Amino acid sequence: MADNSRTMRILAKISIPSLICTILAGCASSSLVTGQARDAIAQEEVVIYFIDRPACHYATIAYIQVSGGYFTLQSMLDNMRRDAAELGAGGLHVLHTQQSELREFGGTAKAIHCLPG
C-alpha cells in the first residue's frame, strides 16, 4: 500500500500545478503513470530526447500530454520536464509536438528511466 500512497502524493503534486495552469493560462497537462514512480529529482537532471531516441534501454514511468496554452516550444518542454522530474524520471522522450492555429504548442512525451547495463 505504501507504493500506492506515494504514487498518489506524486500525482497530487503534478495535478495542482496543472490545474493552476489550466485556470490561469488555458493550458492543460496530464500524466498517465504506467510504471514505477521514483523519488522526485531536480528538473535540470531530466534529459530531453527530442530528435534522437534514448541510447539506453529504459522503463516507461508515465506518458505526459500537454494540450495548448504554451506559446513557445521551450515553455512546453519545460512543463513536461518539470512533470517528469516530479515522477523521478531521468529522461523525457518527446513523441509528438504540434502547433495549433492559435499558435499554441502541445505534445506527448514519455517520462523514462534508463536501465543499467
Z-matrix of the N, CA and C atoms (Angstrom, degrees):
N
C 1 1.447
C 2 1.524 1 112.81
N 3 1.334 2 117.48 1 -25.81
C 4 1.468 3 120.57 2 -178.27
C 5 1.523 4 110.69 3 -61.87
N 6 1.344 5 117.70 4 -37.17
C 7 1.461 6 120.66 5 179.32
C 8 1.519 7 111.32 6 -63.70
N 9 1.342 8 117.62 7 -41.14
C 10 1.459 9 120.86 8 178.83
C 11 1.516 10 111.31 9 -65.13
N 12 1.330 11 116.65 10 -40.78
C 13 1.465 12 120.65 11 179.15
C 14 1.523 13 110.35 12 -63.42
N 15 1.333 14 116.98 13 -42.99
C 16 1.467 15 121.76 14 179.61
C 17 1.521 16 110.43 15 -64.77
N 18 1.315 17 116.80 16 -42.60
C 19 1.460 18 121.02 17 178.84
C 20 1.526 19 110.25 18 -62.39
N 21 1.337 20 117.58 19 -41.58
C 22 1.459 21 120.61 20 179.26
C 23 1.529 22 110.99 21 -64.56
N 24 1.349 23 118.25 22 -38.48
C 25 1.469 24 120.84 23 177.49
C 26 1.519 25 110.21 24 -63.89
N 27 1.324 26 116.95 25 -41.53
C 28 1.466 27 120.95 26 179.11
C 29 1.521 28 110.12 27 -64.50
N 30 1.337 29 116.70 28 -44.67
C 31 1.466 30 120.14 29 179.30
C 32 1.525 31 111.04 30 -62.76
N 33 1.329 32 117.00 31 -37.02
C 34 1.466 33 120.08 32 177.78
C 35 1.517 34 110.74 33 -63.72
N 36 1.341 35 116.61 34 -39.08
C 37 1.464 36 120.22 35 178.84
C 38 1.526 37 110.87 36 -64.36
N 39 1.310 38 116.85 37 -36.58
C 40 1.461 39 121.02 38 -179.95
C 41 1.527 40 110.32 39 -75.77
N 42 1.332 41 117.06 40 -39.46
C 43 1.453 42 121.07 41 -175.29
C 44 1.519 43 112.96 42 -67.73
N 45 1.325 44 117.98 43 -37.91
C 46 1.464 45 120.53 44 -178.30
C 47 1.525 46 111.40 45 -62.70
N 48 1.371 47 120.20 46 -51.53
C 49 1.470 48 118.13 47 177.04
C 50 1.531 49 112.63 48 -61.58
N 51 1.316 50 116.76 49 -35.22
C 52 1.464 51 119.67 50 179.08
C 53 1.523 52 110.67 51 -65.19
N 54 1.335 53 117.06 52 -40.69
C 55 1.453 54 120.68 53 178.83
C 56 1.526 55 110.91 54 -64.72
N 57 1.320 56 117.11 55 -44.86
C 58 1.467 57 121.08 56 178.20
C 59 1.525 58 110.08 57 -60.57
N 60 1.319 59 116.12 58 -44.69
C 61 1.466 60 121.23 59 179.38
C 62 1.523 61 110.53 60 -60.26
N 63 1.313 62 116.52 61 -43.06
C 64 1.461 63 120.71 62 -179.21
C 65 1.528 64 111.24 63 -63.55
N 66 1.317 65 116.50 64 -43.17
C 67 1.459 66 120.52 65 -178.96
C 68 1.528 67 111.13 66 -67.78
N 69 1.331 68 116.56 67 -45.92
C 70 1.458 69 120.57 68 -173.74
C 71 1.523 70 114.17 69 -80.60
N 72 1.300 71 118.03 70 -39.57
C 73 1.460 72 119.94 71 -171.41
C 74 1.524 73 114.43 72 -120.02
N 75 1.308 74 117.45 73 -4.64
C 76 1.445 75 119.15 74 179.69
C 77 1.526 76 113.16 75 80.64
N 78 1.330 77 118.16 76 8.44
C 79 1.466 78 119.96 77 179.73
C 80 1.521 79 109.16 78 -91.57
N 81 1.304 80 115.83 79 153.88
C 82 1.450 81 120.99 80 179.22
C 83 1.519 82 108.99 81 -133.95
N 84 1.318 83 115.03 82 131.58
C 85 1.451 84 121.36 83 178.91
C 86 1.514 85 107.22 84 -133.02
N 87 1.325 86 117.04 85 136.86
C 88 1.452 87 119.96 86 177.26
C 89 1.512 88 109.25 87 -141.05
N 90 1.328 89 114.59 88 151.58
C 91 1.457 90 120.99 89 178.95
C 92 1.518 91 108.64 90 -126.81
N 93 1.317 92 116.32 91 133.35
C 94 1.448 93 122.48 92 174.63
C 95 1.518 94 106.63 93 -110.49
N 96 1.322 95 116.45 94 105.25
C 97 1.461 96 120.87 95 -178.21
C 98 1.520 97 108.28 96 -77.08
N 99 1.338 98 115.81 97 122.00
C 100 1.461 99 120.98 98 -178.85
C 101 1.519 100 112.12 99 -116.73
N 102 1.330 101 116.85 100 -11.19
C 103 1.462 102 121.15 101 -178.10
C 104 1.511 103 111.00 102 -130.76
N 105 1.314 104 115.39 103 -161.89
C 106 1.458 105 122.47 104 -177.89
C 107 1.527 106 110.51 105 -84.25
N 108 1.335 107 117.05 106 113.10
C 109 1.462 108 120.78 107 174.40
C 110 1.529 109 108.47 108 -68.73
N 111 1.324 110 115.53 109 151.61
C 112 1.457 111 122.55 110 -179.57
C 113 1.511 112 108.67 111 -118.74
N 114 1.326 113 115.73 112 178.40
C 115 1.460 114 119.52 113 175.23
C 116 1.519 115 109.17 114 -63.80
N 117 1.318 116 116.04 115 143.24
C 118 1.472 117 121.15 116 -179.70
C 119 1.525 118 110.32 117 -59.82
N 120 1.327 119 115.25 118 148.44
C 121 1.463 120 121.95 119 177.32
C 122 1.526 121 108.10 120 -126.28
N 123 1.321 122 115.78 121 171.03
C 124 1.470 123 119.95 122 177.15
C 125 1.525 124 109.37 123 -68.51
N 126 1.315 125 115.48 124 141.28
C 127 1.464 126 121.42 125 -179.36
C 128 1.525 127 111.21 126 -55.57
N 129 1.322 128 117.30 127 -36.05
C 130 1.469 129 121.87 128 -177.98
C 131 1.528 130 112.48 129 -65.97
N 132 1.331 131 117.63 130 -18.86
C 133 1.464 132 121.51 131 -179.59
C 134 1.525 133 113.01 132 -80.80
N 135 1.318 134 117.43 133 -13.30
C 136 1.472 135 121.45 134 -178.09
C 137 1.529 136 108.92 135 -81.53
N 138 1.331 137 115.57 136 120.87
C 139 1.465 138 121.62 137 178.45
C 140 1.530 139 108.21 138 -87.30
N 141 1.337 140 116.00 139 129.74
C 142 1.463 141 120.13 140 178.33
C 143 1.523 142 109.24 141 -95.57
N 144 1.332 143 115.73 142 123.22
C 145 1.462 144 122.70 143 175.38
C 146 1.530 145 105.97 144 -103.19
N 147 1.316 146 115.42 145 98.72
C 148 1.466 147 119.81 146 -173.89
C 149 1.526 148 111.27 147 -99.63
N 150 1.304 149 117.51 148 -53.26
C 151 1.460 150 121.43 149 179.74
C 152 1.528 151 109.85 150 -94.31
N 153 1.315 152 116.08 151 -48.82
C 154 1.465 153 122.00 152 -178.12
C 155 1.516 154 111.24 153 -87.64
N 156 1.323 155 114.43 154 148.29
C 157 1.460 156 120.53 155 173.49
C 158 1.519 157 108.81 156 -77.25
N 159 1.319 158 118.13 157 153.99
C 160 1.468 159 119.62 158 176.10
C 161 1.525 160 110.24 159 -59.16
N 162 1.327 161 116.32 160 138.93
C 163 1.464 162 121.08 161 -179.53
C 164 1.525 163 111.97 162 -80.92
N 165 1.311 164 117.39 163 -9.00
C 166 1.468 165 121.74 164 -177.26
C 167 1.531 166 110.35 165 -99.95
N 168 1.329 167 114.50 166 162.71
C 169 1.462 168 119.35 167 166.07
C 170 1.515 169 104.80 168 -79.18
N 171 1.317 170 117.07 169 139.33
C 172 1.458 171 118.37 170 -173.97
C 173 1.517 172 112.14 171 -141.17
N 174 1.323 173 113.65 172 162.32
C 175 1.457 174 122.13 173 172.57
C 176 1.523 175 107.48 174 -106.97
N 177 1.309 176 116.29 175 136.84
C 178 1.461 177 120.74 176 177.02
C 179 1.520 178 108.54 177 -84.66
N 180 1.332 179 115.70 178 125.38
C 181 1.462 180 120.98 179 178.08
C 182 1.526 181 109.79 180 -91.21
N 183 1.333 182 116.55 181 -42.47
C 184 1.469 183 119.85 182 -177.01
C 185 1.519 184 110.23 183 -160.90
N 186 1.315 185 114.66 184 159.93
C 187 1.461 186 122.11 185 168.85
C 188 1.520 187 106.86 186 -103.35
N 189 1.316 188 116.74 187 131.74
C 190 1.458 189 122.26 188 -179.25
C 191 1.521 190 107.90 189 -115.20
N 192 1.325 191 115.91 190 128.46
C 193 1.460 192 120.93 191 179.05
C 194 1.522 193 109.50 192 -123.30
N 195 1.311 194 115.81 193 133.99
C 196 1.457 195 122.81 194 176.66
C 197 1.520 196 106.83 195 -122.34
N 198 1.325 197 115.97 196 127.99
C 199 1.466 198 118.66 197 -179.43
C 200 1.523 199 110.31 198 -123.51
N 201 1.307 200 114.75 199 90.57
C 202 1.457 201 121.39 200 173.10
C 203 1.515 202 115.29 201 77.64
N 204 1.316 203 114.52 202 174.20
C 205 1.449 204 121.73 203 177.55
C 206 1.519 205 114.50 204 93.59
N 207 1.318 206 117.61 205 -7.15
C 208 1.470 207 121.78 206 -179.56
C 209 1.520 208 108.53 207 -113.24
N 210 1.324 209 115.98 208 124.37
C 211 1.454 210 119.82 209 -174.62
C 212 1.519 211 112.88 210 -94.98
N 213 1.339 212 116.97 211 -0.65
C 214 1.464 213 120.46 212 171.05
C 215 1.525 214 107.88 213 -133.68
N 216 1.310 215 115.32 214 150.07
C 217 1.456 216 120.37 215 176.31
C 218 1.515 217 110.09 216 -61.50
N 219 1.334 218 116.65 217 -39.58
C 220 1.466 219 120.74 218 -178.53
C 221 1.529 220 111.80 219 -62.14
N 222 1.329 221 118.03 220 -41.00
C 223 1.465 222 119.48 221 179.96
C 224 1.527 223 111.08 222 -66.28
N 225 1.335 224 117.56 223 -35.07
C 226 1.450 225 120.73 224 176.86
C 227 1.526 226 110.35 225 -66.39
N 228 1.351 227 116.32 226 -45.38
C 229 1.466 228 120.21 227 179.51
C 230 1.525 229 111.12 228 -64.31
N 231 1.325 230 118.02 229 -36.93
C 232 1.464 231 121.19 230 177.36
C 233 1.523 232 110.81 231 -61.94
N 234 1.334 233 117.18 232 -40.51
C 235 1.457 234 121.05 233 177.64
C 236 1.530 235 110.79 234 -63.82
N 237 1.321 236 116.58 235 -45.71
C 238 1.465 237 120.22 236 178.69
C 239 1.531 238 110.86 237 -62.98
N 240 1.312 239 116.16 238 -40.29
C 241 1.469 240 121.45 239 179.72
C 242 1.530 241 110.07 240 -62.91
N 243 1.324 242 117.36 241 -41.33
C 244 1.467 243 121.20 242 178.33
C 245 1.533 244 110.29 243 -62.44
N 246 1.335 245 116.66 244 -44.74
C 247 1.462 246 119.96 245 178.79
C 248 1.525 247 111.18 246 -62.01
N 249 1.335 248 117.09 247 -42.19
C 250 1.466 249 121.14 248 178.91
C 251 1.528 250 110.48 249 -63.23
N 252 1.320 251 117.59 250 -41.50
C 253 1.467 252 121.62 251 179.87
C 254 1.523 253 111.06 252 -62.84
N 255 1.321 254 117.57 253 -39.15
C 256 1.456 255 121.19 254 179.04
C 257 1.522 256 111.75 255 -65.53
N 258 1.325 257 116.95 256 -24.67
C 259 1.469 258 121.87 257 176.48
C 260 1.522 259 112.33 258 -89.87
N 261 1.343 260 117.17 259 -3.18
C 262 1.457 261 121.16 260 -179.71
C 263 1.512 262 113.42 261 78.83
N 264 1.330 263 117.28 262 20.26
C 265 1.468 264 121.25 263 -179.73
C 266 1.527 265 109.29 264 -83.67
N 267 1.312 266 117.43 265 131.06
C 268 1.455 267 121.09 266 178.70
C 269 1.512 268 113.31 267 -84.29
N 270 1.328 269 116.47 268 -7.24
C 271 1.454 270 120.07 269 -178.88
C 272 1.511 271 112.34 270 -143.29
N 273 1.327 272 114.69 271 155.40
C 274 1.455 273 122.11 272 176.39
C 275 1.524 274 106.73 273 -130.53
N 276 1.321 275 116.89 274 109.20
C 277 1.460 276 122.29 275 -179.93
C 278 1.532 277 107.92 276 -96.12
N 279 1.331 278 115.82 277 104.60
C 280 1.464 279 121.45 278 -177.73
C 281 1.528 280 108.74 279 -74.68
N 282 1.318 281 115.75 280 123.12
C 283 1.463 282 121.53 281 -177.53
C 284 1.521 283 112.64 282 -97.37
N 285 1.333 284 116.29 283 -33.05
C 286 1.457 285 119.76 284 -172.17
C 287 1.528 286 109.24 285 -159.19
N 288 1.320 287 116.46 286 137.89
C 289 1.465 288 121.53 287 169.96
C 290 1.523 289 108.08 288 -133.82
N 291 1.300 290 114.84 289 154.66
C 292 1.464 291 119.49 290 176.74
C 293 1.517 292 109.08 291 -152.86
N 294 1.306 293 115.40 292 157.38
C 295 1.459 294 121.51 293 175.30
C 296 1.518 295 107.41 294 -122.01
N 297 1.326 296 116.18 295 126.00
C 298 1.460 297 120.79 296 -176.70
C 299 1.525 298 110.96 297 -78.27
N 300 1.322 299 114.43 298 174.78
C 301 1.466 300 120.37 299 176.93
C 302 1.527 301 111.37 300 -61.76
N 303 1.335 302 116.37 301 -24.65
C 304 1.462 303 121.31 302 178.04
C 305 1.528 304 111.74 303 -86.61
N 306 1.331 305 115.69 304 6.64
C 307 1.459 306 123.81 305 178.23
C 308 1.533 307 112.88 306 68.38
N 309 1.331 308 116.66 307 25.12
C 310 1.453 309 121.95 308 174.87
C 311 1.523 310 109.28 309 -94.93
N 312 1.324 311 116.01 310 144.11
C 313 1.459 312 120.89 311 179.99
C 314 1.521 313 110.92 312 -95.74
N 315 1.302 314 115.00 313 145.82
C 316 1.458 315 123.16 314 173.36
C 317 1.517 316 108.14 315 -145.10
N 318 1.307 317 116.49 316 169.92
C 319 1.452 318 118.62 317 178.74
C 320 1.519 319 113.25 318 174.74
N 321 1.327 320 114.02 319 -179.59
C 322 1.451 321 122.73 320 -178.81
C 323 1.518 322 108.75 321 -134.01
N 324 1.333 323 115.52 322 142.21
C 325 1.470 324 120.52 323 178.65
C 326 1.519 325 109.41 324 -147.74
N 327 1.320 326 115.58 325 162.43
C 328 1.468 327 121.62 326 173.46
C 329 1.519 328 108.34 327 -106.01
N 330 1.313 329 117.59 328 130.08
C 331 1.453 330 122.10 329 169.31
C 332 1.527 331 105.80 330 -84.42
N 333 1.332 332 116.65 331 122.00
C 334 1.465 333 119.90 332 -171.74
C 335 1.535 334 111.64 333 -126.71
N 336 1.332 335 113.53 334 161.83
C 337 1.459 336 121.36 335 173.11
C 338 1.519 337 107.13 336 -129.23
N 339 1.344 338 116.88 337 119.26
C 340 1.466 339 120.80 338 178.86
C 341 1.527 340 109.42 339 -68.18
N 342 1.320 341 115.60 340 133.98
C 343 1.455 342 121.00 341 -179.58
C 344 1.521 343 110.10 342 -88.58
N 345 1.326 344 117.26 343 148.16
C 346 1.474 345 119.27 344 179.30
C 347 1.532 346 110.69 345 -66.83
N 348 1.319 347 113.61 346 150.02
C 349 1.460 348 120.20 347 174.42
C 350 1.447 349 112.70 348 87.75
